[in-house]
Amino acid sequence: MENDTYCVTYLRCADECARDGHFRFAPNMRLLLAIVAFSAFSVFAEEPKTEQKPGPAGGSAGPVSGSAGAKAGSAEKLKPDPTPISGSGEALDTLPSDYRLLVGQCMERFQARDFTGALVAADKADKLMPPTVWTINVRGAVAIERRQFKEGEAYCVEALQKDAQFFPALFNLCEIPFLKGRYAEARAMWEKLLAGYPAQRNSIVRDGTPELLIYRIFLCYLLDRDLNKAKAWLDRLPFPSDTAAYYYAHAAWEKANGHEDQWKYWLRQAEFIWPAAKRTNFTDVLMQIGWIKSDQPETIDASRTPSLSPK
């Protein structure tokens, strides 16, 4: 976990315990833990920081990038955060610096839901060198976000022809049935990705991809109104965790069960603890299904909001 995550872990634990009634004097305990957290931050803040590289490209329609830096292939479109691994194709850090800069711009624009801007940056990148999995995947993610599913699928397949294990493209293919409301099909695809994800990765680098996949599988069950299985997947999310998945999954659970106050509570907690760049992998899908609104340049049609009525 990064330094800021260490500092808020005490506060998160205090909030959870207070909420569950474990602390009789929750405000005083939270103040005490805040002091401890501040002390911890003073220690961790002295650790040397290394330069972070831009990640892959993805978006609500699968990963496009990753803000935590690294190799080619984040797990959720322009995301996830921490960045997941990619296949054996062109590692982003081996490509020319000017090209990497433009790929980074693609991801930033995509995460801001400025899909036109993302494609402009991809066009510029493709003028520097032949299309790579990075720009091809961005084009696929944008097409899927715009519900141009055949075009999006074609781009994902093209990226996978260059690198069969390129995770952002694999993830984006799962988005297509999800956005069509075929949750069982999308869930099976994400479960396959999770089962095949290298377990040793987490022992080497803090990687939020498994949490992202669990979150999306959970949402599929939730939207299908299979609450028992949804709860089982919800319980698989660790706390404390490496991503905001725990918070947004609990928010979605409360929303689906008609508890608006608790839905808002979990959203506030996520916004308090996690910076915006680390929330996009989890908020984008909520925008896709119309549960939260966006004032960004391009977003989903709220009329597509799925029904939550029991089957």
Order of alpha helices (4+ residues) and beta strands (2+ residues): alpha-alpha-alpha-alpha-alpha-alpha-alpha-alpha-alpha-alpha-alpha-alpha-alpha-alpha
